[in-house]
Amino acid sequence: MTGPAPLSRLHALAAGTEPFALIARDGRTVEILTGDVVDVALLADIPLTDAGGTAREILALVPYRQVVERGFVCRDDDAPLRCLVVDEHVAVTRDEALTALPSEPVPFEDAGFDIADEEYADIVRRVISDEIGRGEGANFVIRRDFTARVTADERTAALTWFRALLEHERGAYWTFAVITPGLVAVGASPEAHVIAREGVVTMNPISGTFRHPAGGATAETLSEFLSSTKETEELFMVVDEELKMMSAVCSDGGRITGPHLKEMSRLTHTEYVLRGRSRLDPRDILRETMFAPTVTGSPMQNACAVIARHERGPRGYYSGVAALFTPSASQDGGATHDLDAPILIRTAYLSDGQLRVPVGATLVRHSDPDGEVGETHGKAAGVLGAIGAIARDVPVAQHPTADPDSPAVAERPSLADDPAVAELLASRNSRLAPFWMNPQENEVVGPFAGRRAVVVDAEDRFTTMLAHQLRHLGLEVDIAPWAEVTDAQIDDAELVVSGPGPGDPRDTSSARIRRMREVVGRRREAGTPLLAVCLSHQILADSLGLELAPLERPHQGLQKTVDLFGEQASIGFYNTFTARESDAARTGDVEIAADPVTGDVYALRGAGFASVQGHLESILSRDGMRTLERLVAQAFA
């Protein structure tokens, strides 16, 4: 419903006290959601039905602290999982909303970042050295907050900022304002974390950040950004991480399309779209995909620990999601809910007169500390410029061929239409694994049909992707976490795949490393089929007498073409440590595939076992499926 009645409702809400939300997601309308607020403890408690079992619409603000539901650590601030139980959902046109909403500037006091630029640069250096440099993961997102005092009425301030974002920000997935007692959130999120509609799950990893130069972005300046190795690999790494999630919730594992550009007022990002099919409850989908690696890091579990070590305080809702659950009919005729959940980034929070705009930079092995400082300024600028906390771009950056007098930001030509830009984007896919780019059949009769495998997870959900690929080779696969897998499971499995994980393979003080050593040792002693990947490959190499050592520069998200037993293979690597050849290992019946210059061991094989340093399941492993089949056959030999 649109028209005068909803517009009157918007006026009444602006002047009243009841909770409500405004959402703009199609570029033409603003949706108005009203209802009662309920705080719940767990995602499973989100009240999708009333006491009589009738489905209802819910808008939930999910804080970062919900990662505890997955057993991950966080600095707990008790931020509530807040649900707006919608009893009315209407809409007005965008133009009507702009006319009705307040526009007087909101003054700010004591504005600035809570962490100085120099201090943030030091944090970046420590994370690269102490975390990525020691094998704790491939990338991590560390945030800082822009803060200010606001003396204006909170409801008026929020609606003013929503209007400003609606008018001045470009390319947002959701522009929104959620106004509830004690918690006000206003943002323009560029990124849909997870969408579930009619059994199709979609994720939208966005990474790589191009800050528009003065005068706006051009095809030439954007092409330089698209040619950056650091920015390209940063995107590939987050796609890998979200494919882990897709493989956990989708029966067909997920398919990649893209890359695309996400063009905003001050920034341009690169993105892919992932789609797969799932019959899970949308709350379970949300739990299994908490939270986006673009705002946490990878591997996810260790990223949470790194965030807890290096961030100054709790995250609140930053990197959580706004989740809209809408009743719909399921494929079998029953009731279910569609899910639309953007990430809570580029968002301003207002509570007790304190404004907070959290922003973070993705830190990888190539990161330049000063560049990451600039990235946080750039990400904050879109929101801060729109709401008037810093100088606003005038006019909003636009394509050089656009009409400078055009008021319609959304209609300005897209740089993605430039032939040189389109070619650079398309060229990225030539590096990627076709397995994840092409449609996948659900019913597969592979070369190992009828055989069973147990994949032991060492706290890296690459195992979900690996299991999916093994199923395409015909195997029946179970995944067992390292702390739960039993000796009986290890002994009874036809094939044990000992998986990857973070950390130093030499660290026997770690219970996880000790257990993975037991898994590898038990299968080797029994002489039963074993495939060891990454961390477990290093553990196997150590048991065979090879030296383990840290790399001079970590291979996190690195693609290399290597010789694996006489066959060239393009493989993705995520390792900080490596095994190196030794004469001792060559005295046994072990074949070693190693770099002829450095001696770094890429793969091992012998009677009943095979191992690989790279991640054959990664999108960076163009020859991953072929190589995986070869190594599984060797393990069974």
PEZIKA-V800579 format. One record per residue. N is the residue number from 1. RES is the residue in one small letter. PSI is psi in whole degrees, -180 to 180 (NA if undefined). Layout:
# PEZIKA-V800579
n=N res=RES psi=PSI
n=N res=RES psi=PSI
This chain:
# PEZIKA-V800579
n=1 res=m psi=128
n=2 res=t psi=169
n=3 res=g psi=-164
n=4 res=p psi=-41
n=5 res=a psi=-51
n=6 res=p psi=-35
n=7 res=l psi=-39
n=8 res=s psi=-37
n=9 res=r psi=-41
n=10 res=l psi=-42
n=11 res=h psi=-43
n=12 res=a psi=-40
n=13 res=l psi=-40
n=14 res=a psi=-31
n=15 res=a psi=-7
n=16 res=g psi=-156
n=17 res=t psi=-8
n=18 res=e psi=153
n=19 res=p psi=148
n=20 res=f psi=171
n=21 res=a psi=146
n=22 res=l psi=133
n=23 res=i psi=128
n=24 res=a psi=116
n=25 res=r psi=0
n=26 res=d psi=2
n=27 res=g psi=-8
n=28 res=r psi=-31
n=29 res=t psi=161
n=30 res=v psi=121
n=31 res=e psi=140
n=32 res=i psi=119
n=33 res=l psi=128
n=34 res=t psi=158
n=35 res=g psi=-168
n=36 res=d psi=154
n=37 res=v psi=132
n=38 res=v psi=130
n=39 res=d psi=134
n=40 res=v psi=166
n=41 res=a psi=-39
n=42 res=l psi=158
n=43 res=l psi=-37
n=44 res=a psi=-20
n=45 res=d psi=-6
n=46 res=i psi=120
n=47 res=p psi=80
n=48 res=l psi=-16
n=49 res=t psi=156
n=50 res=d psi=-174
n=51 res=a psi=-25
n=52 res=g psi=1
n=53 res=g psi=7
n=54 res=t psi=131
n=55 res=a psi=143
n=56 res=r psi=162
n=57 res=e psi=138
n=58 res=i psi=133
n=59 res=l psi=117
n=60 res=a psi=134
n=61 res=l psi=113
n=62 res=v psi=114
n=63 res=p psi=163
n=64 res=y psi=-31
n=65 res=r psi=-14
n=66 res=q psi=-9
n=67 res=v psi=-18
n=68 res=v psi=-22
n=69 res=e psi=-24
n=70 res=r psi=9
n=71 res=g psi=14
n=72 res=f psi=157
n=73 res=v psi=154
n=74 res=c psi=161
n=75 res=r psi=108
n=76 res=d psi=120
n=77 res=d psi=9
n=78 res=d psi=26
n=79 res=a psi=128
n=80 res=p psi=146
n=81 res=l psi=97
n=82 res=r psi=129
n=83 res=c psi=127
n=84 res=l psi=110
n=85 res=v psi=106
n=86 res=v psi=124
n=87 res=d psi=-12
n=88 res=e psi=133
n=89 res=h psi=106
n=90 res=v psi=179
n=91 res=a psi=152
n=92 res=v psi=163
n=93 res=t psi=158
n=94 res=r psi=-43
n=95 res=d psi=-40
n=96 res=e psi=-42
n=97 res=a psi=-43
n=98 res=l psi=-35
n=99 res=t psi=-37
n=100 res=a psi=-25
n=101 res=l psi=150
n=102 res=p psi=153
n=103 res=s psi=-1
n=104 res=e psi=136
n=105 res=p psi=143
n=106 res=v psi=122
n=107 res=p psi=150
n=108 res=f psi=147
n=109 res=e psi=148
n=110 res=d psi=47
n=111 res=a psi=140
n=112 res=g psi=172
n=113 res=f psi=144
n=114 res=d psi=-23
n=115 res=i psi=125
n=116 res=a psi=155
n=117 res=d psi=-44
n=118 res=e psi=-40
n=119 res=e psi=-41
n=120 res=y psi=-41
n=121 res=a psi=-37
n=122 res=d psi=-39
n=123 res=i psi=-43
n=124 res=v psi=-46
n=125 res=r psi=-42
n=126 res=r psi=-41
n=127 res=v psi=-43
n=128 res=i psi=-43
n=129 res=s psi=-51
n=130 res=d psi=-23
n=131 res=e psi=-63
n=132 res=i psi=-40
n=133 res=g psi=-15
n=134 res=r psi=16
n=135 res=g psi=17
n=136 res=e psi=-12
n=137 res=g psi=178
n=138 res=a psi=-35
n=139 res=n psi=149
n=140 res=f psi=146
n=141 res=v psi=119
n=142 res=i psi=131
n=143 res=r psi=162
n=144 res=r psi=162
n=145 res=d psi=135
n=146 res=f psi=128
n=147 res=t psi=158
n=148 res=a psi=158
n=149 res=r psi=139
n=150 res=v psi=120
n=151 res=t psi=-10
n=152 res=a psi=162
n=153 res=d psi=131
n=154 res=e psi=-40
n=155 res=r psi=-44
n=156 res=t psi=-44
n=157 res=a psi=-45
n=158 res=a psi=-44
n=159 res=l psi=-33
n=160 res=t psi=-44
n=161 res=w psi=-39
n=162 res=f psi=-44
n=163 res=r psi=-43
n=164 res=a psi=-43
n=165 res=l psi=-40
n=166 res=l psi=-37
n=167 res=e psi=-36
n=168 res=h psi=-21
n=169 res=e psi=149
n=170 res=r psi=140
n=171 res=g psi=11
n=172 res=a psi=146
n=173 res=y psi=-51
n=174 res=w psi=133
n=175 res=t psi=129
n=176 res=f psi=159
n=177 res=a psi=126
n=178 res=v psi=118
n=179 res=i psi=109
n=180 res=t psi=164
n=181 res=p psi=121
n=182 res=g psi=-3
n=183 res=l psi=116
n=184 res=v psi=129
n=185 res=a psi=129
n=186 res=v psi=126
n=187 res=g psi=173
n=188 res=a psi=82
n=189 res=s psi=129
n=190 res=p psi=-10
n=191 res=e psi=121
n=192 res=a psi=121
n=193 res=h psi=-58
n=194 res=v psi=139
n=195 res=i psi=136
n=196 res=a psi=116
n=197 res=r psi=126
n=198 res=e psi=42
n=199 res=g psi=0
n=200 res=v psi=125
n=201 res=v psi=133
n=202 res=t psi=135
n=203 res=m psi=155
n=204 res=n psi=73
n=205 res=p psi=128
n=206 res=i psi=130
n=207 res=s psi=169
n=208 res=g psi=122
n=209 res=t psi=118
n=210 res=f psi=115
n=211 res=r psi=122
n=212 res=h psi=133
n=213 res=p psi=169
n=214 res=a psi=133
n=215 res=g psi=-7
n=216 res=g psi=164
n=217 res=a psi=146
n=218 res=t psi=167
n=219 res=a psi=-35
n=220 res=e psi=-48
n=221 res=t psi=-36
n=222 res=l psi=-36
n=223 res=s psi=-37
n=224 res=e psi=-42
n=225 res=f psi=-44
n=226 res=l psi=-19
n=227 res=s psi=-4
n=228 res=s psi=126
n=229 res=t psi=-43
n=230 res=k psi=-48
n=231 res=e psi=-37
n=232 res=t psi=-48
n=233 res=e psi=-32
n=234 res=e psi=-42
n=235 res=l psi=-45
n=236 res=f psi=-39
n=237 res=m psi=-40
n=238 res=v psi=-29
n=239 res=v psi=-44
n=240 res=d psi=-45
n=241 res=e psi=-38
n=242 res=e psi=-26
n=243 res=l psi=-31
n=244 res=k psi=-44
n=245 res=m psi=-44
n=246 res=m psi=-40
n=247 res=s psi=-24
n=248 res=a psi=-29
n=249 res=v psi=-12
n=250 res=c psi=133
n=251 res=s psi=-27
n=252 res=d psi=11
n=253 res=g psi=-31
n=254 res=g psi=142
n=255 res=r psi=142
n=256 res=i psi=136
n=257 res=t psi=154
n=258 res=g psi=-161
n=259 res=p psi=162
n=260 res=h psi=170
n=261 res=l psi=141
n=262 res=k psi=103
n=263 res=e psi=124
n=264 res=m psi=-174
n=265 res=s psi=-43
n=266 res=r psi=-11
n=267 res=l psi=154
n=268 res=t psi=133
n=269 res=h psi=164
n=270 res=t psi=150
n=271 res=e psi=157
n=272 res=y psi=165
n=273 res=v psi=132
n=274 res=l psi=134
n=275 res=r psi=143
n=276 res=g psi=176
n=277 res=r psi=141
n=278 res=s psi=148
n=279 res=r psi=14
n=280 res=l psi=154
n=281 res=d psi=137
n=282 res=p psi=-28
n=283 res=r psi=-34
n=284 res=d psi=-38
n=285 res=i psi=-44
n=286 res=l psi=-42
n=287 res=r psi=-44
n=288 res=e psi=-15
n=289 res=t psi=15
n=290 res=m psi=127
n=291 res=f psi=-179
n=292 res=a psi=131
n=293 res=p psi=-21
n=294 res=t psi=-17
n=295 res=v psi=8
n=296 res=t psi=-63
n=297 res=g psi=-172
n=298 res=s psi=146
n=299 res=p psi=151
n=300 res=m psi=-47
n=301 res=q psi=-44
n=302 res=n psi=-31
n=303 res=a psi=-39
n=304 res=c psi=-39
n=305 res=a psi=-40
n=306 res=v psi=-42
n=307 res=i psi=-44
n=308 res=a psi=-32
n=309 res=r psi=-31
n=310 res=h psi=-20
n=311 res=e psi=150
n=312 res=r psi=-26
n=313 res=g psi=180
n=314 res=p psi=158
n=315 res=r psi=-20
n=316 res=g psi=-123
n=317 res=y psi=-6
n=318 res=y psi=130
n=319 res=s psi=-1
n=320 res=g psi=-158
n=321 res=v psi=155
n=322 res=a psi=117
n=323 res=a psi=116
n=324 res=l psi=115
n=325 res=f psi=117
n=326 res=t psi=126
n=327 res=p psi=141
n=328 res=s psi=174
n=329 res=a psi=136
n=330 res=s psi=172
n=331 res=q psi=-29
n=332 res=d psi=11
n=333 res=g psi=-8
n=334 res=g psi=-178
n=335 res=a psi=142
n=336 res=t psi=-170
n=337 res=h psi=138
n=338 res=d psi=154
n=339 res=l psi=132
n=340 res=d psi=111
n=341 res=a psi=95
n=342 res=p psi=158
n=343 res=i psi=142
n=344 res=l psi=79
n=345 res=i psi=169
n=346 res=r psi=46
n=347 res=t psi=138
n=348 res=a psi=133
n=349 res=y psi=138
n=350 res=l psi=123
n=351 res=s psi=128
n=352 res=d psi=39
n=353 res=g psi=5
n=354 res=q psi=121
n=355 res=l psi=138
n=356 res=r psi=126
n=357 res=v psi=98
n=358 res=p psi=141
n=359 res=v psi=153
n=360 res=g psi=160
n=361 res=a psi=145
n=362 res=t psi=118
n=363 res=l psi=124
n=364 res=v psi=179
n=365 res=r psi=-27
n=366 res=h psi=-3
n=367 res=s psi=139
n=368 res=d psi=121
n=369 res=p psi=-44
n=370 res=d psi=-36
n=371 res=g psi=-37
n=372 res=e psi=-34
n=373 res=v psi=-47
n=374 res=g psi=-34
n=375 res=e psi=-40
n=376 res=t psi=-37
n=377 res=h psi=-43
n=378 res=g psi=-41
n=379 res=k psi=-38
n=380 res=a psi=-29
n=381 res=a psi=-34
n=382 res=g psi=-47
n=383 res=v psi=-48
n=384 res=l psi=-38
n=385 res=g psi=-41
n=386 res=a psi=-42
n=387 res=i psi=-3
n=388 res=g psi=12
n=389 res=a psi=-25
n=390 res=i psi=173
n=391 res=a psi=137
n=392 res=r psi=142
n=393 res=d psi=131
n=394 res=v psi=114
n=395 res=p psi=171
n=396 res=v psi=138
n=397 res=a psi=135
n=398 res=q psi=164
n=399 res=h psi=140
n=400 res=p psi=-19
n=401 res=t psi=-2
n=402 res=a psi=155
n=403 res=d psi=116
n=404 res=p psi=-17
n=405 res=d psi=-2
n=406 res=s psi=126
n=407 res=p psi=-12
n=408 res=a psi=96
n=409 res=v psi=-43
n=410 res=a psi=-19
n=411 res=e psi=-4
n=412 res=r psi=143
n=413 res=p psi=146
n=414 res=s psi=138
n=415 res=l psi=-22
n=416 res=a psi=-20
n=417 res=d psi=-12
n=418 res=d psi=130
n=419 res=p psi=-40
n=420 res=a psi=-40
n=421 res=v psi=-45
n=422 res=a psi=-39
n=423 res=e psi=-42
n=424 res=l psi=-41
n=425 res=l psi=-49
n=426 res=a psi=-31
n=427 res=s psi=-22
n=428 res=r psi=-34
n=429 res=n psi=-18
n=430 res=s psi=-19
n=431 res=r psi=-12
n=432 res=l psi=161
n=433 res=a psi=122
n=434 res=p psi=-24
n=435 res=f psi=-40
n=436 res=w psi=-8
n=437 res=m psi=-25
n=438 res=n psi=156
n=439 res=p psi=143
n=440 res=q psi=135
n=441 res=e psi=140
n=442 res=n psi=-40
n=443 res=e psi=109
n=444 res=v psi=132
n=445 res=v psi=98
n=446 res=g psi=178
n=447 res=p psi=-16
n=448 res=f psi=31
n=449 res=a psi=136
n=450 res=g psi=-7
n=451 res=r psi=156
n=452 res=r psi=148
n=453 res=a psi=148
n=454 res=v psi=126
n=455 res=v psi=122
n=456 res=v psi=118
n=457 res=d psi=122
n=458 res=a psi=40
n=459 res=e psi=38
n=460 res=d psi=113
n=461 res=r psi=16
n=462 res=f psi=-23
n=463 res=t psi=-29
n=464 res=t psi=-38
n=465 res=m psi=-41
n=466 res=l psi=-43
n=467 res=a psi=-40
n=468 res=h psi=-43
n=469 res=q psi=-39
n=470 res=l psi=-37
n=471 res=r psi=-35
n=472 res=h psi=-19
n=473 res=l psi=4
n=474 res=g psi=-10
n=475 res=l psi=148
n=476 res=e psi=127
n=477 res=v psi=135
n=478 res=d psi=146
n=479 res=i psi=129
n=480 res=a psi=123
n=481 res=p psi=149
n=482 res=w psi=-35
n=483 res=a psi=-10
n=484 res=e psi=-20
n=485 res=v psi=134
n=486 res=t psi=160
n=487 res=d psi=-36
n=488 res=a psi=-41
n=489 res=q psi=-42
n=490 res=i psi=-40
n=491 res=d psi=-35
n=492 res=d psi=-21
n=493 res=a psi=140
n=494 res=e psi=-42
n=495 res=l psi=132
n=496 res=v psi=126
n=497 res=v psi=108
n=498 res=s psi=118
n=499 res=g psi=-179
n=500 res=p psi=169
n=501 res=g psi=167
n=502 res=p psi=168
n=503 res=g psi=178
n=504 res=d psi=119
n=505 res=p psi=-15
n=506 res=r psi=-5
n=507 res=d psi=87
n=508 res=t psi=-2
n=509 res=s psi=-14
n=510 res=s psi=125
n=511 res=a psi=-35
n=512 res=r psi=-46
n=513 res=i psi=-41
n=514 res=r psi=-43
n=515 res=r psi=-39
n=516 res=m psi=-35
n=517 res=r psi=-39
n=518 res=e psi=-41
n=519 res=v psi=-50
n=520 res=v psi=-45
n=521 res=g psi=-39
n=522 res=r psi=-43
n=523 res=r psi=-39
n=524 res=r psi=-41
n=525 res=e psi=-37
n=526 res=a psi=-17
n=527 res=g psi=24
n=528 res=t psi=155
n=529 res=p psi=130
n=530 res=l psi=133
n=531 res=l psi=123
n=532 res=a psi=134
n=533 res=v psi=130
n=534 res=c psi=-106
n=535 res=l psi=-44
n=536 res=s psi=-31
n=537 res=h psi=-42
n=538 res=q psi=-40
n=539 res=i psi=-42
n=540 res=l psi=-45
n=541 res=a psi=-41
n=542 res=d psi=-40
n=543 res=s psi=-21
n=544 res=l psi=3
n=545 res=g psi=9
n=546 res=l psi=151
n=547 res=e psi=142
n=548 res=l psi=136
n=549 res=a psi=152
n=550 res=p psi=145
n=551 res=l psi=152
n=552 res=e psi=-38
n=553 res=r psi=128
n=554 res=p psi=145
n=555 res=h psi=54
n=556 res=q psi=109
n=557 res=g psi=31
n=558 res=l psi=133
n=559 res=q psi=128
n=560 res=k psi=149
n=561 res=t psi=120
n=562 res=v psi=159
n=563 res=d psi=113
n=564 res=l psi=94
n=565 res=f psi=50
n=566 res=g psi=3
n=567 res=e psi=129
n=568 res=q psi=133
n=569 res=a psi=133
n=570 res=s psi=116
n=571 res=i psi=147
n=572 res=g psi=135
n=573 res=f psi=140
n=574 res=y psi=63
n=575 res=n psi=147
n=576 res=t psi=-25
n=577 res=f psi=159
n=578 res=t psi=155
n=579 res=a psi=148
n=580 res=r psi=147
n=581 res=e psi=149
n=582 res=s psi=155
n=583 res=d psi=-33
n=584 res=a psi=-42
n=585 res=a psi=-30
n=586 res=r psi=-12
n=587 res=t psi=-17
n=588 res=g psi=-178
n=589 res=d psi=62
n=590 res=v psi=128
n=591 res=e psi=137
n=592 res=i psi=129
n=593 res=a psi=114
n=594 res=a psi=160
n=595 res=d psi=127
n=596 res=p psi=-18
n=597 res=v psi=-53
n=598 res=t psi=-22
n=599 res=g psi=3
n=600 res=d psi=130
n=601 res=v psi=121
n=602 res=y psi=-29
n=603 res=a psi=157
n=604 res=l psi=151
n=605 res=r psi=149
n=606 res=g psi=-169
n=607 res=a psi=111
n=608 res=g psi=8
n=609 res=f psi=157
n=610 res=a psi=156
n=611 res=s psi=161
n=612 res=v psi=137
n=613 res=q psi=-36
n=614 res=g psi=173
n=615 res=h psi=101
n=616 res=l psi=-21
n=617 res=e psi=-12
n=618 res=s psi=151
n=619 res=i psi=-19
n=620 res=l psi=-12
n=621 res=s psi=85
n=622 res=r psi=-32
n=623 res=d psi=28
n=624 res=g psi=-48
n=625 res=m psi=-43
n=626 res=r psi=-45
n=627 res=t psi=-40
n=628 res=l psi=-43
n=629 res=e psi=-42
n=630 res=r psi=-43
n=631 res=l psi=-36
n=632 res=v psi=-41
n=633 res=a psi=-39
n=634 res=q psi=-42
n=635 res=a psi=-36
n=636 res=f psi=-16
n=637 res=a psi=NA
